[in-house]
Amino acid sequence: DVQLWESGGGFIQPGGSVRLSCATSGFTFNIYAMSWIRQAPGKGLEWVSTLSGRGTTYSAASLKGRFTISRDNSKNTVYLEMNNLRGEDTAIYYCAKVRVDQQADFDYWGQGTLVTVSS
Amino acid sequence: QSVLTQPPSASGTPGQRVSISCSGNNSNIGTYHVYWYQQLPGTAPKLLVYRNNQRSSGVPDRFSGSKSGTSASLAISGLRSEDEADYHCAAWDGSLNGPVFGGGTKLTVL
């Protein structure tokens, strides 16, 4: 069975940093792109970033380079480093497996981890 | 402000057919496949329909997707109480070089 589980969320002060992790199992991790998608309270889904199996990165321009996606294929894990956090970054952050590159094709999702940016 | 446009809410009674629309432009829906995600209360989204009209494994045939030009829709027939959820449409956007989502439609079964 494919499983994804996120960790690393919590309360962060404005301007602070945090690294989210998404551990996976049940599929050949290194050949699939992985994405981070967030959902602010009561809002819709917002794509954050994608890292392909070959190392190509795509990120939402609105983040202005504050977030960095990376992966460790030896640990079947994808990460999201978030810097200079703002209140509007408060959201549930989901990692998702991308079935087909350059499509909105997210066939498996984790349960999400909540990041709250507040003083 | 989401790139794709969905109605914020929809409703129907058990057994009815409801349809949820998703509108985009030529950079996204007009060129790329549309995907639909179902998000039950308090849970993560789940892929419901892929490549415009293909149902994911285990999804009942009461759910059907379609696409025409720069718009798409998700139809649910024989509405059941367990269909009450948020539904999100998504597509790749060639101009933004990333996937874009609709704002989500909250479906209420009356």
Interface residues (C-beta under 8 A of the other chain):
Chain A: S35 K43 G44 L45 E46 W47 T50 Y58 S59 A60 A61 Y94 R99 Q102 Q103 A104 D105 F106 D107 Y108 W109 G110 Q111 G112
Chain B: S2 Y32 H33 V34 Y35 Y37 T43 A44 P45 K46 L47 Y50 R51 S56 H88 A90 A91 W92 L96 N97 G98 P99 V100 F101 G102 G103 G104
